[in-house]
């Protein structure tokens, strides 16, 4: 058990923290109301961890004190916050805390935060694995967690797997962040398959594909006759995942009104079906993923701050392929071997010029783009040499293409693709040859995306 200092200026909250922390078996080394008082107690008592409120007595804010205790003592800390504004959120995340405890809190919130905090400290103080000339090996991680098809030896991917190792064996909510195509779903599967819930259900939900008027029904279920078209009772995704793991992919796409209902479900650990009158207790571990910067979404008012804190108890960042160095070659060889076997063809050679090209390429679509490049190269291979579709552009043109890509958000790309498809279909959405069929989407889902992206028929695809 650890030695903990509590920095909180509200007497009742400070006493609640002391009672809960002591009840969990930790030693409370003292309580402070201001930065000066906190620094004196740190120098005298040498705590292992600090529970730190944002708003404390005096001119020094909690975030300023956080930087000071990290710089002078190397002390880890966990914020205790009721959240005030987007500027405060930005300040907190920049100080790299071990975690957050959101007010009002209960004993479980404190227990989870402290368990995770001390687990992070323990793992950070121990070596992950042995190193080699090619980078950091993931071998030692593989012995402890099921890393599935995660290929790589770079330091950045080893850091990600270290984060997986820290949290896999717990029930803590995890937020996986990374660009499209980086392998967020593989990380999620590694977490589930390495957890005590691995033999229980794993239910996946793509939040971006949910029609806005059916989100609550899909997530929480509905009773027969609860709305027009509800001809029978439906079990929601939360109840389907009971005892196991629920994966909420593209969580940043949920509309605000649905976010509030999700927040209540996470906080209370219970659901209420549409049209139901009795709440049901659920036991679900939540793993969420997004390619959006949720901190920026909070600042814009597009994502609830309290939900952000609930989801980001333990954030895991998945690096883009361009930052993974020699992992690109390892992945290329892996995809060549796998796809060659799938289509029963000899594995082609990866010549030096093609290798230079793929190492130089920026891979805006990340691992998924590399996989498609390899599959296309094998199908078009001649004389058992991988076809290099990157040869269609010289280095200058390639750079211009990358810059052009960087100027477009994923939402812009999606919008453009839907508009082009609608133009091709002459505005037809449903039925054979319609845009929904071509895009492999349910018609109601496509209607929802058209509305959300503000695509106007008369101006853009008539």
C-alpha positions, 0 to 999 in steps of 0.5 A: 500500500502507498503513502498519499498526500491529499491536496484539497481546500474543501473540508468535507471533500478532503475528509471523504477522501481521507476516509476512503483512502484510509479504508482502502489500506493506504497511509494518508501522510497529510492534507493540504489546502494550498500549494505552500502547505503541500510543498512543505508536507511533501518535503517532510513526509515524502509521499508516494502519490498526490491526490490533487484538486485543481482549485486550491487556496492561494494564487497557485493553481492545482495544475501549476502545483502539479508541474512543480512537484513533478519537476522538484520531486518527481512525484506522480499525481492524480487530479480530483476535479469537478471540471470547469472549462476547456482551458482547464482540461487542456492545462490538466492533460498537458501536465501528464497526470496518472489519472482523474477522479471526477467529483462527485466520486464514490469509493469505487472511483477512488479505488480504481484510480489508486489501483491503476495509479500504483500499477502504472508506477510499478510498471514504469519502474520495471523494464519492459523487455530487452533491447536490440539493434532493431529497437525494443522487442515485444517478446516479454510483453507477448508472454504476459498479454495476448498481442494477437497480430500486432507486429512490430519492434519499434519503441513506439509500438512497444510503449503502446503494448506496455500500456496494454500490459498495465491495464489488460488484467483489470476492469478499468475503462480504456480509451484507445486513440489513433489515426484511422488504420493504425490498428485500434481494434487489434489493441482492443482485442488484445485487451479483451483476450488478456483480461479475466473476461476473455471467455465472456462476450465481446460485443462491438458497436460502430457508433458512426454507423448508428442512425441517430433515432435508433442509438438508444434502442441499439445500445440499451434495447427496447420493449415491444410497442415502445415506438412505431416499428418496435414489433418485438422486444430487443436486447441492447448491446450493453445487455448482450455484453453483460459479463464481458466487454463492450467495444464502442468504436468511433465514440467521438461520433455520438451526438450529445444527447446520446452521450448523456445517456451513455454517461449515466449508464457508465456511472450507475452501471445500469441500463433502462430500455426504451419503453422500460420502467425498471433499471437493470444492473449490468457488469460490462467493461467498456473499451472505446476508440476514436480517431478524433482528438476528444480534448479538442471536441470538448473545447468545441462543445461537441463532446461532453467533458464529464464523459471524456473523463469517465472514458479516459481513465486509461488512454492508450495511444496507437502510433501512426505507421510513419512513426514506426520505422523498421516496423514498416518492413516487418509488416510488409513481409508479414502481409506478403506471406499471409496474403500469398498463402490465402490466394495460394501464390508464391510469395513475391520478392520485395526488391530494394527500390520498392522497399525504399519507396515504402519506407519513404512513403508517409502512409496516411492510411497507416497499416491498413493502407500498407496492407492494401498496397501489398495485396494489390502488389501481389495480385499484379506481381510479374516474375514473382516480384511485388508490383510497386504501385507507388512507382506511379508518382515520383517523389515530388508528386508523392509529396504533393499528394501527401500535403493534399491529403493532410489538408483534408479531414476524415469527415471531408473525405467521407463527405466527398465519397458520399457525394461522388457516389450519389452523383454516380447513382443520380441521387438514388439511395435505396434499392439495387444500384443505389448509393447505400448498396455501393457504399455497403451501408444500411439506407437509414445509416446513409440517410443519417450520414447525409444529414450529419454531413449537411449534404444538399441534393440541389447543390451537390449531387443533383 
